[in-house]
Amino acid sequence: MAEILVTGGAGYIGSHTILELFAKTGFDVVSIDDFSNSDESTYGRIMEISGKEVTEHPLDLCDFDSLKKIFSMHRDIVGVVHFAAHKSVPDSVAKPLGYYSNNINSLINLLRVCKDYKVKNFIFSSSCAVYGNTDQLPVTEETPFEKAESPYGHTKQVCEGILENYCAANPTFKAISLRYFNPAGAHISGLTGEMPIGKPSNLVPAITQFAIGKYDDLTVFGNDYSTRDGSCIRDFIHVTDIANAHVKAIELLLKQKDNFYKIYNLGTGKGISVLEALHSFEKVSGKKLNYTIGSRRAGDVVEIYANNNLAKEELGWEPENSIDEIMATAWVWEQKLKVLESAKK
Ligand SMILES: NC(=O)c1ccc[n+]([C@@H]2O[C@H](COP(=O)([O-])OP(=O)(O)OC[C@H]3O[C@@H](n4cnc5c(N)ncnc54)[C@H](O)[C@@H]3O)[C@@H](O)[C@H]2O)c1
């Protein structure tokens, strides 16, 4: 059976993508993850939901020799979906070298091994962070990069550049970079979702963890931006919509011949402010959030949302979930996680 290698498959978006691959394609899935920001139990939840087993390899992608061994064991890999990376903006500001080293070396190692084993289809997890603090809104794939606001964003700019150069030099290698806006929400089953290690830096898990009582503070970082309510504006997109775009992207890649490198924005096209997102949560959960307003956070862009026309036209993809569905699924999952965590104690 043909296999797809998902790196970072135990992580948030990787695990939801594996679920969509199992639901919508006949591929087997091999996953590599070092659990630096995830937990092996994710694979069990994937099995519970899909009835299918992921072939898992606990491994740091920066370990080239071990990575090569995995490819030598799996000669049926037809494509790679590369999620594995460190992803926290504030963490990257504090620890830039760790971010450059992990995110860039992982990609280079994978490309080298793909060449050795003649794997020719590759999807890269990029981010709207590549656009920096642009004032051209909504951003299209053609919007020029501004200076990245964080080392994390810069790693994504560099990785996209590496991939583009590599495709140009290797015309039979085909790749797609998907620029995610703000993935959020959880699987519709309520059985899996995001499991941040430590205090989350993304808004939606920060809200749900505060609401459930894991943390006693919820801070809005800045309410003095030049936006409609003073808080930052983001394009929140449901994780299953993001996952579905990967299935479409794999299907598109497999149909292509040579000389193929494309970039697609994955967002809803709608900007939602941080305060509007908080109010959506309050509405769907019936819980009032006693948040505080703090100062601006280093590395945050002011406002960003996508023009997603290209993904709609060329991938045949359409995001289906609203901010309320994002908040509702995230809240169901947070409550389930509480049950799982107390059963562990
Ligand atoms: N979640 C977001 O808000 C967001 C937005 C834009 C882009 N992205 C990108 O999407 C991808 C997936 O993000 P996510 O939210 O699922 O993150 P995540 O942290 O939940 O998943 C990433 C997974 O990769 C693993 N990993 C990291 N470095 C590794 C290495 N060297 N070797 C093996 N495994 C490694 C981690 O343990 C984790 O399970 C990342 O590349 C991220 O930068 C995420």
Ligand as a Chemical Component Dictionary entry (heavy atoms), coordinates in Angstrom:
data_LIG
# 
_chem_comp.id                   LIG 
_chem_comp.type                 NON-POLYMER 
_chem_comp.pdbx_formal_charge   0 
_chem_comp.three_letter_code    LIG 
# 
loop_
_chem_comp_atom.comp_id 
_chem_comp_atom.atom_id 
_chem_comp_atom.alt_atom_id 
_chem_comp_atom.type_symbol 
_chem_comp_atom.charge 
_chem_comp_atom.model_Cartn_x 
_chem_comp_atom.model_Cartn_y 
_chem_comp_atom.model_Cartn_z 
_chem_comp_atom.pdbx_ordinal 
LIG N1  N1  N 0  -0.629 25.961 14.912 1  
LIG C1  C1  C 0  -0.433 27.108 14.302 2  
LIG O1  O1  O 0  -0.935 28.138 14.750 3  
LIG C2  C2  C 0  0.393  27.189 13.034 4  
LIG C3  C3  C 0  0.258  28.303 12.183 5  
LIG C4  C4  C 0  1.025  28.361 11.020 6  
LIG C5  C5  C 0  1.924  27.353 10.727 7  
LIG N2  N2  N 1  2.041  26.298 11.570 8  
LIG C6  C6  C 0  3.026  25.262 11.264 9  
LIG O2  O2  O 0  2.352  24.028 11.139 10 
LIG C7  C7  C 0  3.193  22.966 11.583 11 
LIG C8  C8  C 0  2.446  22.137 12.605 12 
LIG O3  O3  O 0  2.038  22.974 13.666 13 
LIG P1  P1  P 0  1.247  22.408 14.919 14 
LIG O4  O4  O 0  0.405  23.499 15.424 15 
LIG O5  O5  O -1 0.659  21.084 14.609 16 
LIG O6  O6  O 0  2.457  22.230 15.932 17 
LIG P2  P2  P 0  2.731  21.074 16.983 18 
LIG O7  O7  O 0  3.830  21.548 17.865 19 
LIG O8  O8  O 0  1.476  20.613 17.623 20 
LIG O9  O9  O 0  3.245  19.910 16.030 21 
LIG C9  C9  C 0  4.563  19.864 15.559 22 
LIG C10 C10 C 0  5.080  18.471 15.901 23 
LIG O10 O10 O 0  6.416  18.357 15.415 24 
LIG C11 C11 C 0  7.194  17.698 16.403 25 
LIG N3  N3  N 0  8.585  18.104 16.153 26 
LIG C12 C12 C 0  9.130  19.342 16.256 27 
LIG N4  N4  N 0  10.436 19.306 15.904 28 
LIG C13 C13 C 0  10.704 18.013 15.559 29 
LIG C14 C14 C 0  11.868 17.347 15.099 30 
LIG N5  N5  N 0  13.050 17.956 14.956 31 
LIG N6  N6  N 0  11.787 16.006 14.838 32 
LIG C15 C15 C 0  10.606 15.354 14.991 33 
LIG N7  N7  N 0  9.477  15.933 15.426 34 
LIG C16 C16 C 0  9.532  17.254 15.703 35 
LIG C17 C17 C 0  6.620  18.127 17.737 36 
LIG O11 O11 O 0  6.855  17.201 18.760 37 
LIG C18 C18 C 0  5.132  18.218 17.410 38 
LIG O12 O12 O 0  4.466  16.998 17.659 39 
LIG C19 C19 C 0  4.466  23.633 12.105 40 
LIG O13 O13 O 0  5.420  23.613 11.081 41 
LIG C20 C20 C 0  4.026  25.043 12.382 42 
LIG O14 O14 O 0  5.101  25.957 12.282 43 
LIG C21 C21 C 0  1.291  26.188 12.707 44 
# 
loop_
_chem_comp_bond.comp_id 
_chem_comp_bond.atom_id_1 
_chem_comp_bond.atom_id_2 
_chem_comp_bond.value_order 
_chem_comp_bond.pdbx_ordinal 
LIG N1  C1  SING 1  
LIG C1  O1  DOUB 2  
LIG C1  C2  SING 3  
LIG C2  C3  SING 4  
LIG C2  C21 DOUB 5  
LIG C3  C4  DOUB 6  
LIG C4  C5  SING 7  
LIG C5  N2  DOUB 8  
LIG N2  C6  SING 9  
LIG N2  C21 SING 10 
LIG C6  O2  SING 11 
LIG C6  C20 SING 12 
LIG O2  C7  SING 13 
LIG C7  C8  SING 14 
LIG C7  C19 SING 15 
LIG C8  O3  SING 16 
LIG O3  P1  SING 17 
LIG P1  O4  DOUB 18 
LIG P1  O5  SING 19 
LIG P1  O6  SING 20 
LIG O6  P2  SING 21 
LIG P2  O7  DOUB 22 
LIG P2  O8  SING 23 
LIG P2  O9  SING 24 
LIG O9  C9  SING 25 
LIG C9  C10 SING 26 
LIG C10 O10 SING 27 
LIG C10 C18 SING 28 
LIG O10 C11 SING 29 
LIG C11 N3  SING 30 
LIG C11 C17 SING 31 
LIG N3  C12 SING 32 
LIG N3  C16 SING 33 
LIG C12 N4  DOUB 34 
LIG N4  C13 SING 35 
LIG C13 C14 SING 36 
LIG C13 C16 DOUB 37 
LIG C14 N5  SING 38 
LIG C14 N6  DOUB 39 
LIG N6  C15 SING 40 
LIG C15 N7  DOUB 41 
LIG N7  C16 SING 42 
LIG C17 O11 SING 43 
LIG C17 C18 SING 44 
LIG C18 O12 SING 45 
LIG C19 O13 SING 46 
LIG C19 C20 SING 47 
LIG C20 O14 SING 48 
# 
